[in-house]
Amino acid sequence: MRGVRRPAALPAAAFALGTAASAALAANPATAAAAAALQGLLWLAVVAALVTGAARSGADRAVWGLFAAGTAVLVLGRLALYASAGGPLVEPAVLERNAPLVLATLLGYPLFYAGQVALLRRRLHRVRSPWLDGSLAVLLLAAACLALFLEPLHRATGMGPATIAAAVARPSLDVLMAVYALTTCSLLGRRTDARLPLVAAAFTVLAAADVTDLLRLAGAAGPVVVGTPVSVAVDVARLCAGALLVLAARQPAPRLPRLHAEGWPLLMAPVGVLLGSLALLVADQWRPLPAAAVVLTFSAVGGVTVKVLLAFAELTRLLGSDRQAVTDDLTGLANRRALFQRLARPGGRATGLLLLDLDRFKEVNDTLGHHRGDDLLRAVAARLTARLPHEALLTRLGGDEFALVLPGAGTGASRRVADDLLTALTEPFTVGGLAVHVGASIGVATAGAVPPADGAEPGGDAELLRQADAAMYVAKRAGGGVAVYDEAADRSARERLQLLEELRTGIAAGQLVTRYQPQVDVRTGAVVGVEALVRWQHPRRGLLLPGAFLGLAEERGLTGAITEVVLRRAVADAVRWHDAGRPLRVAVNVAAGDLLDPALPDLVRGTASAAGLDPGALVVEITETTLMRDPERSRRTIAELLAVGAGISIDDYGTGYSSLAYLRDLPAAELKLDRVFTARVAHDPRTAAIVAGTADLAHSLGMRLLAEGVEDEETLHLLRSLGVDETQGWLHGRPVPAAELVTLLDRLDPRGTPATARLP
């Protein structure tokens, strides 16, 4: 029936029955010819089964194809000898008459060996000189066989040397195949591939059968006649060896990763051949061996010498590869891999690590070319190497960055070495005929010999390198020199980095909130505007003031997103207040990066237009430092904001150094006096004079003057007398959410101060 596989037990049972029948027939001399014919059929069945197994093996098809070919050579040779002898009785005379045929049957063993090598290569990444190993083993076996069996077999059988050599070679090669299979098992492990023990068992059984047959041929195991128990056992054993090979071919190939062969198993063949050869040469001193045996022995020793030379060449190549793997090609120093290898060495001692980055190296590359930059790096490496302490390892990590490992050095010793190297780099280098000065920024970190306390985070090689890198950037930001790793500063930097990532998430998640503080007309006491102040409702730290995150946001380019959030909310709240009968001017701060963004005017226009708010109700507050970042681009952006209709306020006025120049060029609507003047105006006549002069200047330029930071009535009255137009501060109210602003405005009396208790 199609689709139904024949059970594997049926062919095995048929083969077993056929083997038993052949043994029964061979035991009777009258049916010996029938036994030989049946054995021939069974051997052909073995070959066919191996061919079928090869066809089904996929990736191992070549392996079992070689085994099938080797088996076919042996089977055809045996059948040819049966035909020449006229039956299953193969006497020495038949072997002598068919010496070329006997020698030809030995060609099956190179096929077996090739199959085993192919099987081994399926599991190992590299199998070095397997054919040389096999040839050495064959030479030793041939020498040993000639030494031990040539004269006894010649006396017992009368066969010539060629026939004797062929007769002895077969069991010897069986032993070699069995040993190779067992060696493969030792390399790979018998549990990883069930086929290997079966192959080893097959050749072991075949070797036992062929050795017994050789002894029988020499008369040591009984007469050479048909039907003896020994002859029957030999025939059955050979069929069992074929069955083991078929069973191995039917085993599934394991899906395992390829291995790397290392250690003593790789030396088994040459060492074994060398020891065996020496044993034969020693025996020759006591009892002279045949000349052919001596020649073969010396050939084996020569082969071992070749093997040693090949191994030495391979070792030299590997050493060169290992050296290249840990060496920087440009400078000849050790590289990053060598650095981590040195750091990973246990020793229980403190270890210092210096990370050195050249200053102004990019200028050399850009000005003189990269080839001159390479010359400079080599010169730096040579100068640093000359100043290294004992046991130190200098490495080049890449670019113009070097690292120095100081075994046994604590922080103090590492710092002294860093200072010494920095001094060494102060002298100029001659590059392309020019004197070039380069400095360096060096970070120092140390790993102590004492393990970290319970609960402390372990350092490790990568952590030590990170600490040195952090210290190096501290030195770089300071303009060069040496900096020692500071755990507190590093923790602060990591917290800032974490806060930055949380800020990115918080902006997207709507965690930014706005608070509003009233701005009061000092003459009428009316609230004329509010300033929108951003806060961050952090999920863990609570409400954060701008000082906790705006500086970080400006460093990392996040102020644009913050300004957009505050602007949109301020505009929406202003519309609601207008609808409630309280039209208020709303001031929004912008950072330097926002003022340089050409999209800011369109954002103001679009936001106000979409909400239905007159852009004139918006005031964009900018600082003098913001204007100084890029004056030309800032002026263009301010001009476009004025064209939109928004007002401009110069915030923190009086704290910069270019106020008068900007007042001359910028048509601002408001000057916002910094709180440092407000706080001192009641106690310092000079500050009061400055405020009065600033008020006159603002009025003469058509601007109003707003003083922030007003916290008491005395300061409010004095500012009014000095000509200040508007005030802002805790006297009028703390910054509050939009929902609470109307309530605050309702509580203000006509003078613009809260009717409830004043703040201290």
Residue pairs with C-beta under 8 A, 6 or more apart in sequence:
8 250
11 49
12 243
15 42
15 45
15 239
15 243
18 38
18 41
18 42
18 45
19 42
19 236
19 239
19 240
19 243
21 38
22 35
22 38
22 39
22 42
22 235
22 236
22 239
23 35
23 232
23 235
23 236
25 31
25 32
25 34
25 35
25 38
26 32
26 35
26 36
26 39
26 88
26 226
26 227
26 231
26 232
26 235
27 227
27 229
27 232
28 227
29 225
29 226
29 227
32 87
32 88
32 89
32 226
32 227
33 87
33 88
35 88
35 235
36 82
36 87
36 88
39 88
39 235
39 239
40 75
40 78
40 79
40 82
42 239
42 242
43 71
43 75
43 78
43 79
43 239
43 242
44 75
46 71
46 75
46 239
46 242
46 243
46 245
46 246
47 68
47 71
47 72
47 75
49 246
49 249
50 64
50 67
50 68
50 71
50 245
50 246
50 249
51 65
51 68
53 64
53 68
53 246
53 249
53 250
54 60
54 61
54 62
54 63
54 64
54 65
54 67
54 68
54 249
55 61
57 63
57 64
57 249
57 253
58 253
59 122
59 253
60 118
60 119
60 122
60 253
62 115
62 118
63 115
63 118
63 119
63 122
64 115
64 249
65 115
66 111
66 112
66 114
66 115
66 118
67 111
67 112
67 115
67 245
67 249
69 108
69 111
70 108
70 109
70 110
70 111
70 112
70 115
71 108
71 242
71 245
72 108
73 104
73 105
73 107
73 108
73 111
74 105
74 108
76 105
77 101
77 102
77 104
77 105
77 108
78 105
80 98
80 101
81 90
81 94
81 95
81 98
81 101
81 102
82 88
82 90
84 94
84 97
84 98
84 101
85 91
85 94
87 226
88 226
88 235
89 224
89 225
89 226
91 224
92 157
92 158
92 159
92 163
92 217
92 224
95 102
95 159
95 163
95 166
95 167
95 217
96 158
96 159
96 160
96 163
99 160
99 162
99 163
99 166
102 163
102 166
102 167
103 162
103 166
105 166
105 170
106 166
106 169
106 170
106 173
109 173
109 176
109 177
112 177
112 203
113 134
113 176
113 177
113 180
116 177
116 180
116 181
116 184
116 199
117 127
117 130
117 131
117 134
119 184
119 195
119 196
119 199
120 127
120 130
120 184
120 187
120 188
121 127
122 253
122 258
123 188
123 192
123 193
123 256
123 258
123 259
124 187
124 188
124 258
124 259
124 260
124 261
125 258
125 259
125 260
125 261
126 260
126 261
127 261
128 266
128 310
128 311
128 314
129 307
129 310
132 303
132 306
132 307
132 310
133 269
133 270
133 307
134 176
134 180
135 303
136 269
136 270
136 273
136 300
136 303
136 304
136 307
137 176
137 179
137 269
137 272
137 273
138 173
138 176
139 273
139 296
139 297
139 299
139 300
139 303
140 272
140 273
140 276
140 277
140 280
140 296
140 297
140 300
141 169
141 172
141 173
141 175
141 176
142 165
142 169
142 172
142 293
142 296
143 277
143 280
143 289
143 292
143 293
143 294
143 296
143 297
143 300
144 172
144 276
144 280
144 293
145 165
145 168
145 169
145 172
146 165
146 168
146 289
146 290
146 292
146 293
146 296
147 280
147 283
147 289
147 290
147 293
149 164
149 168
149 214
149 218
150 161
150 164
150 165
150 290
150 292
150 293
151 290
152 218
153 159
153 164
153 167
153 168
153 217
153 218
154 160
154 161
154 164
156 218
156 219
157 164
157 217
157 218
159 167
161 292
167 214
167 217
168 214
170 210
170 214
171 207
171 210
171 211
171 213
171 214
174 203
174 206
174 207
174 210
174 211
175 203
175 207
177 203
177 206
177 207
178 200
178 203
178 204
178 206
178 207
181 196
181 199
181 200
181 203
182 200
183 265
183 268
183 269
184 196
184 200
185 196
185 197
185 200
186 265
187 259
187 261
187 265
188 196
188 259
190 196
190 197
192 254
192 256
193 253
193 254
193 256
194 251
194 254
195 248
195 249
195 251
195 253
198 244
198 245
198 247
198 248
198 251
199 244
199 245
199 248
201 244
202 241
202 242
202 244
202 245
202 248
203 241
205 237
205 240
205 241
205 244
206 237
206 238
206 241
208 237
209 233
209 234
209 237
209 238
209 241
212 221
212 230
212 233
212 234
212 237
213 234
215 221
216 222
216 224
216 230
216 231
216 234
217 224
221 230
222 228
222 230
225 231
269 307
270 304
270 307
270 308
270 311
273 300
273 303
273 304
274 301
274 304
276 300
277 297
277 298
277 300
277 301
277 304
280 289
280 293
280 297
281 294
281 297
283 289
284 293
284 294
284 297
289 297
325 337
326 334
326 335
326 337
326 338
326 341
327 333
327 334
327 335
327 338
328 334
328 335
328 395
328 396
330 374
330 377
330 378
330 396
331 377
331 378
331 381
331 396
332 381
333 381
333 385
333 394
333 395
333 396
333 402
334 342
334 393
334 394
334 395
334 396
335 395
335 396
335 397
336 395
336 397
336 398
336 403
338 393
338 395
339 393
339 395
339 397
339 403
339 405
339 465
340 461
342 393
342 405
342 407
343 351
343 353
343 405
343 461
343 464
343 465
344 461
347 407
348 449
349 407
349 408
349 449
350 408
350 409
350 410
350 446
350 447
350 448
350 449
351 405
351 406
351 407
351 408
351 409
351 446
351 447
351 464
352 405
352 406
352 409
352 410
352 411
352 413
352 414
352 417
352 444
352 445
352 446
353 403
353 404
353 405
353 406
353 414
353 444
353 445
353 446
353 447
353 464
353 465
353 467
353 468
354 403
354 404
354 406
354 414
354 417
354 418
354 421
354 442
354 443
354 444
354 468
355 397
355 401
355 402
355 403
355 442
355 443
355 445
355 465
355 468
355 469
355 471
355 472
356 384
356 401
356 402
356 403
356 404
356 418
356 421
356 440
356 441
356 442
356 472
357 400
357 401
357 402
357 440
357 441
357 442
357 472
357 476
358 380
358 400
358 401
358 425
358 438
358 439
358 440
359 438
359 439
359 440
359 441
359 476
359 480
360 437
360 438
360 439
361 373
361 376
361 399
361 400
361 438
364 372
364 373
364 376
364 431
364 436
364 438
365 372
365 373
368 431
368 432
368 434
368 436
372 431
372 432
375 431
375 432
376 429
376 431
376 436
376 438
377 396
377 400
379 429
379 430
379 431
380 402
380 425
380 429
380 438
381 394
381 396
381 402
383 424
383 425
383 429
384 394
384 402
384 404
384 421
384 424
384 425
385 394
386 424
387 420
387 421
387 424
388 394
388 404
389 406
389 409
389 417
391 406
391 407
391 408
392 404
392 405
392 406
392 407
392 417
393 404
393 405
394 402
394 403
394 404
395 402
395 403
395 404
395 405
396 402
396 403
397 403
403 465
403 468
404 417
404 421
406 413
406 414
406 417
409 417
409 446
410 446
410 448
411 444
411 446
411 484
414 444
414 446
414 484
415 444
415 482
415 484
418 442
418 444
418 482
419 482
421 440
421 442
422 439
422 440
422 442
422 481
422 482
425 438
425 439
425 440
426 437
426 439
428 435
428 436
428 437
429 435
429 436
429 437
429 438
430 436
439 480
440 480
441 472
441 473
441 475
441 476
441 480
441 481
441 483
442 472
442 475
442 481
442 482
442 483
443 467
443 468
443 469
443 470
443 471
443 472
443 473
443 474
443 475
443 482
443 483
443 484
443 485
444 468
444 471
444 482
444 483
444 484
444 485
445 464
445 465
445 467
445 468
445 470
445 471
445 484
445 485
446 485
447 459
447 464
451 458
452 458
452 459
459 467
467 485
467 490
468 485
470 485
470 490
470 493
471 483
471 484
471 485
471 486
472 483
474 483
474 486
474 489
475 481
475 482
475 483
496 552
499 548
499 549
499 552
500 552
500 553
500 556
500 558
502 538
503 536
503 549
503 552
503 553
503 558
504 558
506 512
506 536
506 538
506 539
507 558
507 561
507 562
507 565
511 536
511 537
511 538
511 539
512 534
512 535
512 536
512 537
512 562
512 565
512 566
513 534
513 535
513 536
513 537
513 543
513 737
514 532
514 533
514 534
514 535
514 566
514 569
514 570
514 573
514 737
514 738
515 532
515 533
515 534
515 535
515 735
515 736
515 737
516 530
516 531
516 532
516 533
516 573
516 586
516 735
516 736
516 737
516 738
516 741
517 530
517 531
517 533
517 728
517 729
517 732
517 733
517 734
517 735
517 736
518 527
518 529
518 530
518 728
518 732
518 733
518 741
518 744
518 745
518 748
518 752
519 527
519 528
519 529
519 530
519 531
519 585
519 587
519 706
519 726
519 727
519 728
519 732
520 526
520 527
520 528
520 726
520 727
520 728
520 732
520 748
520 752
521 527
521 528
521 725
521 726
521 752
522 716
522 719
522 720
522 724
522 725
522 726
522 727
522 752
523 720
523 725
524 750
524 752
525 748
525 749
525 750
525 751
525 752
525 753
526 752
527 584
527 732
527 745
527 748
527 752
528 584
528 585
528 726
529 584
529 585
529 586
529 587
529 619
529 726
530 584
530 585
530 586
530 587
530 741
531 586
531 587
531 589
531 621
531 728
531 735
532 566
532 569
532 570
532 573
532 586
532 587
532 588
532 589
533 546
533 589
533 735
534 546
534 550
534 562
534 565
534 566
535 543
535 544
535 545
535 546
535 735
536 543
536 544
536 548
536 549
537 543
537 544
538 544
550 559
550 562
550 591
552 558
553 559
553 562
553 591
554 591
554 592
554 593
557 593
559 590
559 591
559 593
559 594
560 593
560 594
560 597
563 588
563 589
563 590
563 591
563 594
563 600
564 603
566 588
566 589
567 588
567 603
567 604
567 607
568 607
569 738
570 586
570 588
570 618
571 586
571 607
571 608
571 611
571 613
571 618
572 611
573 586
573 738
573 741
574 584
574 586
574 611
574 613
574 617
574 618
575 611
575 612
575 613
576 738
577 583
577 584
577 741
577 742
578 584
578 613
578 617
580 742
582 742
582 745
583 617
584 617
585 617
585 618
585 619
585 647
586 617
586 618
586 619
587 618
587 619
587 620
587 621
587 649
588 618
588 619
588 620
588 621
589 621
589 622
589 651
590 600
590 620
590 621
590 622
590 626
591 626
592 623
592 625
592 626
592 629
594 600
595 622
595 626
595 627
595 629
595 633
595 634
595 637
595 638
596 629
596 630
596 633
596 634
596 637
597 637
598 636
598 637
598 640
600 637
600 641
601 637
601 640
601 641
601 643
601 644
604 615
604 618
604 620
604 641
604 644
604 646
605 615
605 644
608 614
608 615
608 617
608 618
608 644
609 615
614 645
615 644
615 645
615 646
616 645
616 646
616 647
618 645
618 646
618 647
619 646
619 647
619 648
619 649
619 669
619 670
620 641
620 646
620 647
620 648
620 649
621 649
621 650
621 651
621 672
622 634
622 638
622 648
622 649
622 650
622 651
623 650
623 651
623 652
623 656
624 650
624 652
624 653
624 655
624 656
624 657
624 658
624 659
624 662
625 656
626 634
627 634
627 650
627 658
627 662
627 666
628 656
628 658
635 665
635 666
638 648
638 666
641 648
642 648
642 667
647 668
647 669
647 670
648 666
648 667
648 668
648 669
648 670
649 668
649 669
649 670
649 671
649 672
649 706
650 659
650 662
650 663
650 666
650 668
650 670
650 671
650 672
651 672
652 672
652 674
653 659
653 671
653 672
653 673
653 674
653 694
654 673
654 674
654 676
654 677
654 690
654 694
655 674
655 676
663 671
663 697
663 701
668 703
669 703
669 704
670 703
670 704
670 705
670 706
671 694
671 698
671 703
671 704
671 705
671 706
672 706
672 707
672 708
673 691
673 694
673 705
673 706
673 707
673 708
673 724
674 708
674 709
675 708
675 709
675 729
677 687
677 690
677 691
677 707
678 707
678 708
678 709
678 710
678 715
678 719
678 729
679 709
680 687
681 687
681 688
681 691
681 715
681 718
681 719
681 722
682 688
682 714
682 715
682 718
688 718
688 722
691 707
691 719
691 722
691 723
691 724
692 722
692 723
694 705
695 705
695 722
695 723
695 724
695 725
696 723
698 704
698 705
699 705
699 723
704 725
704 726
705 723
705 724
705 725
705 726
706 724
706 725
706 726
706 727
706 728
707 719
707 724
707 726
707 727
707 728
708 727
708 728
708 729
709 728
709 729
710 716
710 719
710 727
710 728
710 729
710 730
710 731
710 732
711 729
711 730
711 731
711 759
712 731
712 758
713 731
713 753
713 758
715 731
716 727
716 731
716 753
719 727
727 752
730 759
731 753
731 754
731 758
731 759
732 748
732 752
732 753
732 754
733 744
733 748
733 754
734 759
736 744
744 754
747 754
747 755
747 756
748 754
748 755
749 755
